[in-house]
Amino acid sequence: MRAIVQRVTQASVTVNEELISNIGKGICVLVGISRDDTDKDIEYIVRKLLNLRIWDGENGKRWQHSVSQKKYEILCVSQFTLYNVLKGNSPDFHHAMAATESKAFFDKFISTLKSAYEPDLVKEGKFGNYMQVHIQNDGPVTIQLESPIAKHGDSVAK
């Protein structure tokens, strides 16, 4: 799994000009699911999302608090394009999990995240739809996470 995490002051998802989800202060997470991902990948990404220290402490010291410590909101948006490979100038998505499987996998990820955190503070986009994601990045702070299981020749440190 890959997750692009952006610290935000607000974020929202619309589909066909209809507001689907919105959050205030927190993180917007773009979630990519590879064809090789398992429950262990979900557990790793959930743990990292909830413990990633991207807010300052009360004393002004940088990188002290996580979204869970601050009790901020989380907006998750599925994004299969995170698993692209360029073929010339065209993206190829053969490393991404097939849509039929990834819907259930993404739902399990959301369920696991809600179980590990505050369910009312976890929002999501509309899987498989063409979405407009409005992000007001705070900082800007953007962090890339990837589950540690090596895939497709990649080697990722824990």
MDAnalysis code that builds the backbone (N, CA, C; Angstrom):
import MDAnalysis as mda
import numpy as np

u = mda.Universe.empty(474, n_residues=158, atom_resindex=np.repeat(np.arange(158), 3), trajectory=True)
u.add_TopologyAttr("name", ["N", "CA", "C"] * 158)
u.add_TopologyAttr("resid", np.arange(1, 159))
u.add_TopologyAttr("resname", ["MET", "ARG", "ALA", "ILE", "VAL", "GLN", "ARG", "VAL", "THR", "GLN", "ALA", "SER", "VAL", "THR", "VAL", "ASN", "GLU", "GLU", "LEU", "ILE", "SER", "ASN", "ILE", "GLY", "LYS", "GLY", "ILE", "CYS", "VAL", "LEU", "VAL", "GLY", "ILE", "SER", "ARG", "ASP", "ASP", "THR", "ASP", "LYS", "ASP", "ILE", "GLU", "TYR", "ILE", "VAL", "ARG", "LYS", "LEU", "LEU", "ASN", "LEU", "ARG", "ILE", "TRP", "ASP", "GLY", "GLU", "ASN", "GLY", "LYS", "ARG", "TRP", "GLN", "HIS", "SER", "VAL", "SER", "GLN", "LYS", "LYS", "TYR", "GLU", "ILE", "LEU", "CYS", "VAL", "SER", "GLN", "PHE", "THR", "LEU", "TYR", "ASN", "VAL", "LEU", "LYS", "GLY", "ASN", "SER", "PRO", "ASP", "PHE", "HIS", "HIS", "ALA", "MET", "ALA", "ALA", "THR", "GLU", "SER", "LYS", "ALA", "PHE", "PHE", "ASP", "LYS", "PHE", "ILE", "SER", "THR", "LEU", "LYS", "SER", "ALA", "TYR", "GLU", "PRO", "ASP", "LEU", "VAL", "LYS", "GLU", "GLY", "LYS", "PHE", "GLY", "ASN", "TYR", "MET", "GLN", "VAL", "HIS", "ILE", "GLN", "ASN", "ASP", "GLY", "PRO", "VAL", "THR", "ILE", "GLN", "LEU", "GLU", "SER", "PRO", "ILE", "ALA", "LYS", "HIS", "GLY", "ASP", "SER", "VAL", "ALA", "LYS"])
u.atoms.positions = np.array([
    [0.843, -1.185, 0.000],
    [0.000, 0.000, 0.000],
    [0.876, 1.232, 0.000],
    [0.360, 2.242, -0.629],
    [0.992, 3.558, -0.602],
    [-0.023, 4.557, -0.091],
    [0.478, 5.510, 0.661],
    [-0.381, 6.582, 1.151],
    [0.372, 7.895, 1.028],
    [-0.255, 8.858, 0.404],
    [0.256, 10.218, 0.372],
    [-0.556, 10.977, 1.412],
    [0.136, 11.445, 2.449],
    [-0.510, 12.082, 3.595],
    [-0.239, 13.575, 3.537],
    [-1.295, 14.360, 3.538],
    [-1.135, 15.801, 3.564],
    [-1.790, 16.362, 4.812],
    [-1.019, 17.139, 5.551],
    [-1.579, 17.847, 6.707],
    [-2.421, 18.985, 6.142],
    [-3.669, 19.072, 6.590],
    [-4.595, 20.045, 6.009],
    [-5.287, 20.888, 7.075],
    [-5.692, 22.074, 6.654],
    [-6.574, 22.885, 7.491],
    [-8.025, 22.555, 7.155],
    [-8.233, 22.059, 5.917],
    [-9.535, 21.548, 5.504],
    [-9.372, 20.766, 4.213],
    [-10.292, 19.839, 3.980],
    [-10.283, 19.051, 2.751],
    [-11.704, 18.553, 2.503],
    [-12.020, 18.341, 1.225],
    [-13.353, 17.837, 0.893],
    [-13.304, 17.054, -0.410],
    [-14.337, 16.250, -0.611],
    [-14.501, 15.476, -1.835],
    [-15.889, 15.772, -2.385],
    [-15.937, 16.095, -3.678],
    [-17.219, 16.259, -4.355],
    [-17.267, 15.314, -5.548],
    [-18.477, 14.855, -5.856],
    [-18.737, 14.040, -7.030],
    [-19.938, 14.661, -7.726],
    [-19.776, 15.010, -8.990],
    [-20.848, 15.667, -9.744],
    [-21.412, 16.869, -8.991],
    [-20.528, 17.669, -8.451],
    [-20.861, 18.891, -7.712],
    [-21.617, 18.638, -6.405],
    [-21.690, 17.381, -5.969],
    [-22.314, 17.044, -4.686],
    [-21.215, 16.775, -3.661],
    [-21.307, 17.447, -2.507],
    [-20.336, 17.239, -1.441],
    [-20.523, 15.841, -0.857],
    [-19.469, 15.053, -0.876],
    [-19.502, 13.680, -0.366],
    [-18.972, 13.635, 1.058],
    [-17.824, 14.273, 1.301],
    [-17.183, 14.292, 2.619],
    [-16.389, 15.568, 2.764],
    [-16.257, 16.009, 3.997],
    [-15.364, 17.128, 4.266],
    [-14.849, 17.039, 5.692],
    [-13.644, 17.588, 5.881],
    [-13.039, 17.629, 7.204],
    [-12.462, 19.017, 7.442],
    [-12.230, 19.306, 8.696],
    [-11.485, 20.493, 9.075],
    [-10.033, 20.106, 9.237],
    [-9.419, 20.554, 10.306],
    [-8.005, 20.280, 10.553],
    [-7.760, 18.773, 10.681],
    [-6.695, 18.305, 10.026],
    [-6.364, 16.887, 10.093],
    [-5.469, 16.471, 8.957],
    [-5.723, 15.267, 8.419],
    [-4.937, 14.762, 7.301],
    [-5.851, 14.268, 6.186],
    [-5.414, 14.535, 4.969],
    [-6.056, 13.961, 3.794],
    [-5.098, 12.887, 3.295],
    [-5.617, 11.689, 3.100],
    [-4.782, 10.541, 2.743],
    [-5.231, 9.988, 1.396],
    [-4.335, 10.051, 0.420],
    [-4.575, 9.428, -0.876],
    [-4.025, 8.015, -0.775],
    [-4.876, 7.015, -1.008],
    [-4.540, 5.618, -0.741],
    [-4.434, 4.825, -2.038],
    [-3.248, 4.243, -2.261],
    [-3.041, 3.355, -3.396],
    [-2.918, 1.923, -2.912],
    [-3.590, 1.021, -3.605],
    [-3.595, -0.394, -3.222],
    [-2.961, -1.203, -4.343],
    [-1.926, -1.962, -3.989],
    [-1.255, -2.783, -4.995],
    [-1.928, -4.153, -5.077],
    [-1.714, -4.808, -6.165],
    [-2.314, -6.139, -6.380],
    [-1.790, -7.177, -5.402],
    [-0.666, -6.874, -4.717],
    [-0.046, -7.812, -3.785],
    [-0.345, -7.508, -2.317],
    [-1.136, -6.484, -2.039],
    [-1.366, -6.079, -0.653],
    [-2.197, -7.099, 0.126],
    [-1.914, -7.133, 1.446],
    [-2.602, -8.054, 2.351],
    [-3.066, -7.280, 3.584],
    [-3.671, -7.983, 4.519],
    [-4.110, -7.373, 5.776],
    [-2.942, -6.761, 6.550],
    [-1.758, -7.340, 6.416],
    [-0.574, -6.789, 7.099],
    [-0.248, -5.383, 6.589],
    [-0.485, -5.141, 5.315],
    [-0.262, -3.812, 4.745],
    [-1.248, -2.805, 5.337],
    [-2.494, -3.224, 5.480],
    [-3.508, -2.365, 6.103],
    [-3.078, -2.007, 7.518],
    [-2.704, -3.006, 8.303],
    [-2.305, -2.776, 9.693],
    [-1.126, -1.811, 9.786],
    [-0.157, -1.968, 8.907],
    [1.018, -1.097, 8.919],
    [0.632, 0.355, 8.608],
    [-0.124, 0.550, 7.530],
    [-0.485, 1.908, 7.117],
    [-1.373, 2.572, 8.168],
    [-2.321, 1.855, 8.733],
    [-3.181, 2.418, 9.780],
    [-2.329, 2.861, 10.971],
    [-1.428, 2.012, 11.407],
    [-0.562, 2.349, 12.544],
    [0.273, 3.600, 12.252],
    [0.837, 3.677, 11.063],
    [1.654, 4.831, 10.695],
    [0.813, 6.103, 10.596],
    [-0.359, 6.009, 9.988],
    [-1.223, 7.191, 9.860],
    [-1.577, 7.776, 11.222],
    [-1.924, 6.913, 12.152],
    [-2.372, 7.381, 13.462],
    [-1.238, 7.886, 14.344],
    [-0.013, 7.477, 14.046],
    [1.124, 7.848, 14.897],
    [2.130, 8.789, 14.237],
    [1.904, 9.155, 13.003],
    [2.794, 10.046, 12.274],
    [2.783, 11.431, 12.924],
    [3.931, 11.855, 13.424],
    [4.020, 13.129, 14.161],
    [4.314, 14.271, 13.188],
    [3.263, 15.019, 12.861],
    [3.412, 16.110, 11.895],
    [2.909, 17.457, 12.422],
    [2.558, 17.514, 13.701],
    [2.157, 18.784, 14.313],
    [3.139, 19.170, 15.402],
    [3.278, 20.469, 15.601],
    [4.170, 20.997, 16.631],
    [3.607, 20.746, 18.022],
    [4.515, 20.678, 18.991],
    [4.124, 20.548, 20.389],
    [3.750, 21.897, 20.981],
    [3.243, 21.861, 22.188],
    [2.814, 23.080, 22.878],
    [3.988, 24.037, 23.091],
    [5.184, 23.493, 23.230],
    [6.368, 24.315, 23.456],
    [6.977, 24.846, 22.163],
    [6.285, 24.610, 21.028],
    [6.783, 25.067, 19.735],
    [7.766, 24.116, 19.083],
    [8.105, 23.040, 19.755],
    [9.026, 22.056, 19.188],
    [8.344, 21.347, 18.016],
    [9.077, 21.208, 16.915],
    [8.519, 20.647, 15.677],
    [8.311, 19.135, 15.765],
    [7.334, 18.646, 15.008],
    [7.099, 17.221, 14.770],
    [6.869, 16.440, 16.067],
    [5.943, 16.905, 16.880],
    [5.700, 16.305, 18.192],
    [4.397, 15.524, 18.313],
    [3.362, 15.906, 17.560],
    [2.045, 15.299, 17.782],
    [1.467, 14.674, 16.512],
    [0.698, 13.622, 16.729],
    [0.044, 12.901, 15.635],
    [-1.416, 13.317, 15.535],
    [-2.062, 12.878, 14.474],
    [-3.486, 13.146, 14.282],
    [-4.298, 12.553, 15.434],
    [-3.898, 11.389, 15.916],
    [-4.647, 10.754, 17.007],
    [-4.453, 11.493, 18.326],
    [-3.265, 12.032, 18.570],
    [-3.037, 12.811, 19.792],
    [-3.839, 14.104, 19.775],
    [-3.968, 14.708, 18.604],
    [-4.688, 15.971, 18.459],
    [-6.201, 15.766, 18.320],
    [-6.613, 14.515, 18.059],
    [-8.027, 14.192, 17.815],
    [-8.571, 14.957, 16.604],
    [-7.733, 15.044, 15.558],
    [-8.124, 15.694, 14.314],
    [-8.793, 14.676, 13.390],
    [-9.314, 15.170, 12.290],
    [-10.053, 14.338, 11.346],
    [-9.134, 13.744, 10.276],
    [-9.639, 12.693, 9.627],
    [-8.913, 12.015, 8.547],
    [-9.875, 11.834, 7.377],
    [-9.444, 12.250, 6.195],
    [-10.204, 12.034, 4.967],
    [-9.378, 11.122, 4.071],
    [-9.912, 9.942, 3.746],
    [-9.211, 8.960, 2.908],
    [-9.857, 8.893, 1.529],
    [-9.012, 8.932, 0.507],
    [-9.484, 8.888, -0.873],
    [-8.716, 7.803, -1.609],
    [-9.430, 6.847, -2.183],
    [-8.757, 5.793, -2.944],
    [-8.193, 6.392, -4.229],
    [-6.965, 5.988, -4.570],
    [-6.319, 6.543, -5.756],
    [-5.412, 5.497, -6.383],
    [-5.975, 4.705, -7.300],
    [-5.222, 3.629, -7.934],
    [-4.035, 4.151, -8.737],
    [-4.066, 5.414, -9.127],
    [-2.982, 5.964, -9.946],
    [-1.658, 6.057, -9.188],
    [-1.672, 5.862, -7.877],
    [-0.418, 5.846, -7.114],
    [0.446, 4.648, -7.495],
    [-0.163, 3.621, -8.091],
    [0.603, 2.454, -8.551],
    [0.736, 2.476, -10.075],
    [1.338, 3.539, -10.569],
    [1.552, 3.646, -12.011],
    [2.993, 3.319, -12.367],
    [3.163, 2.896, -13.592],
    [4.473, 2.712, -14.201],
    [4.373, 3.416, -15.548],
    [5.341, 4.269, -15.847],
    [5.280, 4.951, -17.139],
    [5.772, 4.044, -18.250],
    [4.998, 3.967, -19.294],
    [5.364, 3.261, -20.525],
    [5.500, 4.361, -21.567],
    [6.730, 4.856, -21.719],
    [6.930, 6.054, -22.535],
    [6.376, 7.232, -21.753],
    [5.375, 7.876, -22.301],
    [4.728, 8.995, -21.619],
    [3.343, 8.645, -21.090],
    [2.944, 7.389, -21.206],
    [1.613, 6.969, -20.762],
    [1.710, 6.140, -19.492],
    [0.833, 6.416, -18.530],
    [0.843, 5.603, -17.309],
    [0.186, 4.245, -17.534],
    [0.736, 3.252, -16.867],
    [0.191, 1.897, -16.881],
    [-0.057, 1.536, -15.421],
    [-1.180, 0.916, -15.140],
    [-1.578, 0.673, -13.758],
    [-1.654, -0.812, -13.409],
    [-0.854, -1.647, -14.061],
    [-0.938, -3.088, -13.841],
    [-0.497, -3.518, -12.436],
    [0.204, -2.659, -11.701],
    [0.576, -2.991, -10.322],
    [-0.554, -2.701, -9.330],
    [-1.552, -1.942, -9.750],
    [-2.684, -1.634, -8.874],
    [-3.613, -2.843, -8.790],
    [-4.256, -2.984, -7.637],
    [-5.222, -4.062, -7.453],
    [-6.435, -3.800, -8.355],
    [-7.002, -4.851, -8.920],
    [-8.182, -4.731, -9.773],
    [-9.332, -4.095, -8.998],
    [-10.149, -3.315, -9.685],
    [-11.239, -2.559, -9.049],
    [-12.185, -3.458, -8.247],
    [-12.490, -4.633, -8.751],
    [-13.427, -5.521, -8.053],
    [-12.881, -5.958, -6.694],
    [-11.580, -6.206, -6.614],
    [-10.955, -6.612, -5.356],
    [-10.636, -5.416, -4.469],
    [-10.215, -4.315, -5.082],
    [-9.748, -3.177, -4.300],
    [-10.864, -2.467, -3.553],
    [-12.093, -2.539, -4.021],
    [-13.219, -1.930, -3.298],
    [-13.355, -2.589, -1.928],
    [-13.369, -3.909, -1.884],
    [-13.479, -4.628, -0.606],
    [-12.251, -4.367, 0.265],
    [-11.074, -4.292, -0.352],
    [-9.840, -4.040, 0.392],
    [-9.859, -2.638, 0.991],
    [-10.273, -1.645, 0.210],
    [-10.360, -0.270, 0.704],
    [-11.388, -0.178, 1.837],
    [-12.523, -0.841, 1.680],
    [-13.535, -0.852, 2.740],
    [-12.967, -1.449, 4.031],
    [-12.162, -2.506, 3.897],
    [-11.538, -3.117, 5.071],
    [-10.529, -2.159, 5.701],
    [-9.779, -1.431, 4.879],
    [-8.847, -0.428, 5.372],
    [-9.599, 0.641, 6.183],
    [-10.686, 1.150, 5.638],
    [-11.485, 2.179, 6.329],
    [-12.030, 1.622, 7.638],
    [-12.542, 0.418, 7.605],
    [-13.079, -0.225, 8.816],
    [-11.992, -0.393, 9.883],
    [-10.807, -0.815, 9.467],
    [-9.687, -0.996, 10.395],
    [-9.261, 0.343, 10.984],
    [-9.211, 1.369, 10.158],
    [-8.841, 2.704, 10.623],
    [-9.866, 3.230, 11.626],
    [-11.140, 3.055, 11.328],
    [-12.192, 3.501, 12.250],
    [-12.126, 2.743, 13.573],
    [-11.837, 1.458, 13.512],
    [-11.736, 0.644, 14.736],
    [-10.547, 1.066, 15.595],
    [-9.469, 1.497, 14.948],
    [-8.259, 1.875, 15.673],
    [-8.299, 3.327, 16.159],
    [-9.247, 4.117, 15.658],
    [-9.295, 5.547, 15.968],
    [-10.703, 5.906, 16.425],
    [-11.151, 7.075, 16.076],
    [-12.489, 7.562, 16.398],
    [-13.319, 7.464, 15.119],
    [-14.302, 6.564, 15.054],
    [-15.045, 6.352, 13.806],
    [-15.647, 7.630, 13.211],
    [-16.117, 8.531, 14.046],
    [-16.733, 9.761, 13.550],
    [-15.719, 10.733, 12.949],
    [-14.435, 10.511, 13.214],
    [-13.398, 11.410, 12.706],
    [-12.777, 10.907, 11.405],
    [-13.227, 9.745, 10.927],
    [-12.700, 9.160, 9.687],
    [-13.759, 9.287, 8.595],
    [-13.387, 9.989, 7.528],
    [-14.290, 10.178, 6.385],
    [-13.624, 9.591, 5.150],
    [-14.402, 9.460, 4.086],
    [-13.847, 8.902, 2.855],
    [-14.506, 9.508, 1.637],
    [-13.830, 9.330, 0.502],
    [-14.389, 9.743, -0.769],
    [-15.409, 8.711, -1.231],
    [-15.703, 8.700, -2.510],
    [-16.667, 7.750, -3.076],
    [-15.906, 6.845, -4.036],
    [-15.624, 5.643, -3.566],
    [-14.770, 4.702, -4.292],
    [-15.256, 4.513, -5.734],
    [-14.293, 4.530, -6.659],
    [-14.583, 4.230, -8.060],
    [-15.248, 5.354, -8.828],
    [-15.440, 6.502, -8.201],
    [-16.065, 7.630, -8.871],
    [-15.024, 8.664, -9.269],
    [-15.377, 9.455, -10.255],
    [-14.558, 10.597, -10.627],
    [-14.811, 11.669, -9.583],
    [-13.773, 12.010, -8.816],
    [-13.924, 12.917, -7.678],
    [-13.098, 14.178, -7.867],
    [-13.565, 15.230, -7.259],
    [-12.763, 16.430, -7.109],
    [-12.368, 16.480, -5.637],
    [-11.068, 16.464, -5.396],
    [-10.549, 16.492, -4.033],
    [-9.978, 17.883, -3.798],
    [-10.558, 18.576, -2.852],
    [-10.126, 19.932, -2.526],
    [-9.315, 19.855, -1.242],
    [-8.044, 20.226, -1.346],
    [-7.123, 20.098, -0.213],
    [-6.498, 21.463, 0.065],
    [-6.620, 21.904, 1.286],
    [-5.880, 23.097, 1.704],
    [-4.751, 22.611, 2.585],
    [-3.600, 22.394, 1.942],
    [-2.432, 21.844, 2.621],
    [-1.933, 22.840, 3.654],
    [-1.561, 22.341, 4.808],
    [-1.107, 23.158, 5.926],
    [0.395, 23.004, 6.078],
    [1.133, 24.001, 5.676],
    [2.587, 23.959, 5.828],
    [3.328, 24.492, 4.615],
    [3.367, 23.832, 3.513],
    [2.770, 22.531, 3.211],
    [3.556, 21.386, 3.842],
    [2.810, 20.376, 4.272],
    [3.402, 19.147, 4.793],
    [2.794, 17.986, 4.012],
    [3.640, 17.230, 3.331],
    [3.223, 16.054, 2.570],
    [4.215, 14.940, 2.860],
    [3.702, 13.790, 3.287],
    [4.525, 12.636, 3.643],
    [4.060, 11.436, 2.820],
    [5.009, 10.691, 2.278],
    [4.676, 9.463, 1.558],
    [4.954, 8.265, 2.450],
    [3.972, 7.388, 2.574],
    [4.132, 6.140, 3.324],
    [3.996, 4.966, 2.371],
    [4.720, 3.913, 2.669],
    [4.561, 2.680, 1.909],
    [4.746, 1.518, 2.855],
    [3.865, 0.531, 2.728],
    [4.012, -0.640, 3.587],
    [5.344, -1.309, 3.263],
    [5.964, -1.916, 4.281],
    [7.355, -2.354, 4.147],
    [7.600, -3.610, 3.339],
    [6.589, -4.327, 2.984],
    [6.802, -5.561, 2.236],
    [7.274, -5.203, 0.827],
    [8.449, -5.694, 0.455],
    [9.026, -5.355, -0.856],
    [8.157, -5.940, -1.961],
    [7.813, -5.083, -2.901],
    [6.988, -5.489, -4.033],
    [7.563, -4.902, -5.309],
    [7.382, -5.574, -6.387],
    [7.749, -5.057, -7.702],
    [9.210, -4.607, -7.735],
    [10.068, -5.287, -6.992],
    [11.479, -4.941, -7.000],
    [11.827, -3.774, -6.096],
    [10.818, -3.216, -5.381],
    [11.074, -2.095, -4.487],
    [11.597, -2.620, -3.157],
    [12.399, -1.847, -2.501],
    [12.847, -2.170, -1.154],
    [12.535, -0.986, -0.264],
    [11.696, -1.203, 0.717],
    [11.248, -0.113, 1.578],
    [11.645, -0.409, 3.000],
    [12.263, 0.545, 3.653],
    [12.678, 0.365, 5.058],
    [11.489, 0.427, 5.986],
    [11.564, -0.292, 7.089],
    [10.497, -0.269, 8.096],
    [10.678, 0.974, 8.875],
])
